[in-house]
Structure formats: structure tokens, C-alpha cells
């Protein structure tokens, strides 16, 4: 991971430094800002191998990449941008699309394009954007189809777009939780989720390779489990039914991953219970109430599996957390 912050530079040098950074990470362009005289900004860039993930924070920005700045030797990349705060517009292919936290926007970096993004009322003075750069060759969809999506919103709160946003958000927020050896695996998941989100927007999921569709389905199942951990009736059978699969097909979906749906449910519930027991704002709730909130129907069973997982009882875990 590479992290930069212009606050360490003299104000007069900050904006030029930022322009050079953008050119190195994506492409040369004309960049303007109302805060160019004192451009306080920061960036984190995580290179997973094929995909490059970035989180950019700045006061406001106008970005223009005209045809004369595009060279035949430029890397052919797609960029997906998701504003985490701020609002604006992006233009490409004679289309203008919105930039806001509800959707990703796709741009082909070797076609002329432009964008502008400013703070909104919710976060005055700051804009933050999550970006993903993907080589053309890594997206298993026809370029002529993807050209239809340039400057078009790709929902980030429903479907595969929501799974993509959640996955990238976790990686970007806590890169320290992953070892260098995890990069290849994370890269593969991110690529499959990007392809799934784009194919879903085009309604051509069946055109994706089989392994990409499997990754997308596995991600949907995992997200479903996380969302329904509080349901005491959540079992592999109910998960399979919700996804129109047989239980056998569901188990086969997770073969070779090192886990099972049953383990996802059990581990997810235990991790949530451990967090809630350590949360001082939930101190008014009894251990049994927290167990029920996390999907454990029987307190005795909860105590037994919690001790097996953490080496202490739920009450001891809570007491230890309270002592810091």
C-alpha cells in the first residue's frame, strides 16, 4: 500500500504534487480546483496485482482528459469510481452521469472524459472517492457492451454492486488485516465482483465465465448469511432455499474454500456476540439477550460454543473487555 498526504508539503507545492500523483496512478489530465493555492489532500493506493484500489480525499476537483492527451501507448484501463462523500458529474461518450454515493460510475481511461466533484452538505469541505482501476483485458465482457456503460450509474446499494462496494470498502479500510500472500486471492475476488456488477447492469450475467459466476453467487450467499445471523432458524437449508439451490449444490459451492455455510453461520454469530459483549453501550443487556440477538436460541448452547471458541465464558469475556 502507498499512502500520501499533501499536508507535509509547503502549501505552494501541494497541488502540483497531486497532479503528478494522479498522472502516475491513472493518466495525464488537466486538473483544476478552487483550492489549488492550498490543496490539502490524501490518498491510499493498494495494488492487488491486476486491480489497483484507491481512496482519495480532497477539497474539490475538476478533471478533464481530452483526446489530445490520450496516446496510443497509454495503458487501456477501466475506472470505477464511487464517491464516499461529495457529489458531481462525469462525462464520456456524449453522456453525462451523476457522481454520488449511491452508485459507481464507469470511465474508459483511453477515451476522452471529464468529471467534477465537490463537497455536499453532509460533509462540508471534504470529498472522498473510492476508485478501482482494471485493465480492459481483465474484464470478460465485450468492449462494445461496456461502452454503453460509460458515464452511467451502476448501483452500489443493491445487487452485485453492493457486494463489490462492501468488499472493496473492507479491503481499503483495513489493508493491514491482510498478508501480502492474500493479494492474489483478493485480486481474483475483486475482478469477479467487478465483472458481476458490470454484467448485472447490462443484464448479461450468463455471458460471464462459469468461475466468475460461481464467485458472484458465493459472495451473495456470504452476504445473505451476514445479514441474517440474528435469525435462529438460519441454516444451510434455509440459505439454499433462499438462493434456489439444493443443499448439496450449496455445499458444493464452497468446496475448496476452507469453509462451509454452517461454519460461516457459526463463526459469524460468535464473532458478532464477542463484539457485542465487549461493547459498553450494550452493557444493559444480559448475556442471554445478546445471545438471542446473535441467533443463539439456547443460552446453555451459546455458553458452551463460546467457551470452545474463545477459551472463556461470555461473562468472563465481557468482564475482561470492560477492564480494557
N, C-alpha and C positions, 0 to 999 in steps of 0.2 A: 504494500500500500504506500502511496505517496501522498503526503499532506503538505499543503502550503497555506500561508496566511500573509496577506499584504501588510498587516499591522506592524510587522517587523521592519518594513522599509520606510524611508522618508516619504511623506505624502506625495511629493512631486514625481516619485518613481513608481508608484503603485499601479497606475492604470497601464503604463507601458509594459510592466511585468505581467499583468493579467492578459494583455493582448498576446504576448509571446507564449504564455501558458496555453491559451485556447488554441493557438496555431499548432503547437506541438501535440496537443491531445486529440484534436479533431481535424481542423482545416483552417487555411488562411481566410480571413474575412475582414470586413470593415465593422468595427465595434465602436459604439458611442454610448455615453452615459452622462446624465445630468450631474453625476458626482465624480467626473473624471479628475477634478482637481485634488480630490482626497478619496480615493477609491478603496475603501476598506472591505476586503472580501477574503473568502477562504475556499479551499477545495480539498476534497479527498478523492483520490483515484485508485481503484482496485482493479488490477489486471488479473483476470481469471484464466487467461490463455487465449481463447478465441474472443470472448466478450470482455469489454472494458466498462466498468461501472464507475460512475462519478457522482459526487454530491457537491453542488456548487451553491455558495451563499454570497450574495452581493446586493448592493442597494437598488440598482435598476440597470437595464441594459437594452440596447438596440443592436441587432446582429444582422448584417447583410452579406450574402455571398453571391455576387453577380457572376455572370458567365465568364467574364474576362479573368476572374480569379481562379477558375477551375482549369486544371492542367490534366492532360491525358495520363500523366504519371501519378495523379493523386490516388490514394487508397479508396477503393469503392466500398463505402460503408453506409449502413442504415443507422439512423439515430432515433431512439425512442426517448422522449422527454416527458417527465411527469412533474409538474410544479407541486412542491410540498407546501408552498405558500406563494402568494402573489398571483396576478392574472395578466393575461396579454393575448397576443395573436401570433400565428405563424402563417407564412405564405409560401406556397410552392405549387407548381403545375397550374397556375392561374386560379388557384383556390386559396381561400383564407379560412383558417380554422381557429377555434379558441384554444388558449392555453389556460388551464385551471386545474385544481387538484382532483377533479372528478375523472380525468382521462389522460392517457398517454397520447402523444402526437408523434406521428412518424414523419421523418425527413430523410430524403436520399441526399447524402452529402455531395455527390458529384452532379447534382442538378442545381440550378440557381434557386436560392431560397432566402428567406429573411424571417426575423422574429423580433418581438419586443415584449418585455416582461417588466412589470412594476409591482410594488407592494400593494396589497389590498388593505381594507380597513381592519381586518383581523390581525395582521402583523405589520403595522406601520414601520417603514424604514428598513425592511428586510425582505428579500426574495430568496427562496431556497428551491433548487431543482435537482431531481434525480434523473440522470441520463444513462442510457445504455448504448454503446457502440457495437454493432455487429457487422462483420464482413458480408457483402452480398452473397458470396459463395456458401456461407454457413446457413442461410435461410432456405429451407426446402420448398419454396413456393416460386412460381414463375414471376420474373420481374415485371411483366406487363400487368399481372394481377396486383402486385404490390404498388405499382404506380398509381392505382386507383385509391390507395390509402394515404398518399402523401398529403399532409396538412389536415387529415381527417381525424376526429377524435376516436380513440379506442378505449372503451370504458374500463376504468381501473377499480371499480367498486362492485362489479358483477362478473361472473364467468371466469374465464382463464385470465383476463386482465387483472382481476382482483387477486388471484393466486400469484401472478407474476409480481404485482406490486408488493404483496406481503413478503414473498421470498426475497426480492431484491432489497426491500426495506430492512429485513433482518440481517442480511449479509453486510449492508452498508453501515448499519448502526453498530454492529458488534463484530468487526472483522477479526478482532483479537481472539474470538472464540474458536477460530478455525486454524488448523495447521496448514503449512504450505502444501502438504500432501493432499489436502482436501480440495485444492483449487480445481483439479481436473473434474472431480465429481460435481462440484458446484457449477462449473462451466457448462457441463452437459445438461444439468437440470435447467439452468437459466436459458440455454439455447432452445431446449424443448418447450419451455413455457413461453418464450418469445414467439416461436413458431405457432404454438397453440393459440395464443392471443390474436395473432395476425390472421390465422386461418379462420378462427371463430368470427372475427369481424367481417371476413369475406364469405363466410358460410361455406368453406371448402375443407372442413376438417378431414374428410375422407381422402383428400389428396395427400395428406401427410404420411411419412413413412410409419410403419407399424410401431417401431420402438418409440417414436415421438408421441404417438397416440397413447401408448402404454404409460409413458412418463406423465402425460397430462391427466390420465384417469387416476393414476396413483396419487398425484397431487390433489385432485378433487376429493378422493377418499380420505386422505390425511386431513385436509381442511374440514371436511364433514365431521370427522371424529373429534377434532379440537373444538368445534362449535357445539357439540352435543355431549360433552363429557359429563355434564350435570344430570343427564337423563339416566336413571338407574337401569332402564331397560335397553341401554345401548349395548349391543352385542355384535359379533361378526355377522350373525344372521340378519339383524336389522340394518346394518350397514350395507350388506349385499342387496337387500330388498330395495333400499333407497336408491341404489345405482343400477337397478335392473340386472343384477348379476346373480349367478348361483353362488352358494357359499364356497364351493370348490373353485370356481373361477376367481373369486375374491382372494382366496388363499394363494392361488397360482400367480396372481398379480404381484404379490410381494415375495415370491420365491427369489432367492439370491440377494435380497436387500439386507439381510441380517436382522429382520424383524418380522412381526406378524401383526394382523389387525388387532388380535387380542392383546398383544404386548403394547401396541400403540394406545389402546384404551386404558390398560392398567397403569402404564408409565405416565400417561398424560394426567390421569386422575391423581396419582401420587404426587407428581410434581406440582400440580395446582394446589393440592392440600398442604404441601410443605410451604409453598409461598403464602397461602392464606393464614396458616398457623403463625408464621413469622411476621405478619402484617399487623402493626399495632392498632391500626384503625378498625380491625376486626376483633379486637380483644373482648368485646362484649358478647361474642358468640362462643358457645361451648364447643368442645372438640366434636361432639356428636353432630352439632348443627353444621360445622364446617365439613364434616364427612358427608353429610347429606347434600350440601351444596356442590360437592365434587363427585356425586354419583354413587357414593357408597351407601347402600340401603341398610347395612347391619354394622353398628359400631364395633362389635367384637371382631368381625372380619376385618374392618378397617384398621383396628389397633394391631392385629396380627400381621397384615401385609405391610403396614407402615414400618413396624419394627424390623421386619425382614429386609426391607429396602434401605432403611436409614440407620439401623443399629440402635434406635432409641424409640420410646413410645411417643405418640403425638404430643402428649402433655410435656414430656421432657424436651422435645424439640421446641415447643413454644416457649418454655421457660428459658432455655438456652438462648433463643433469639432475643428474648426480652432483656437479657443481661448483656446483649451486644456481642 
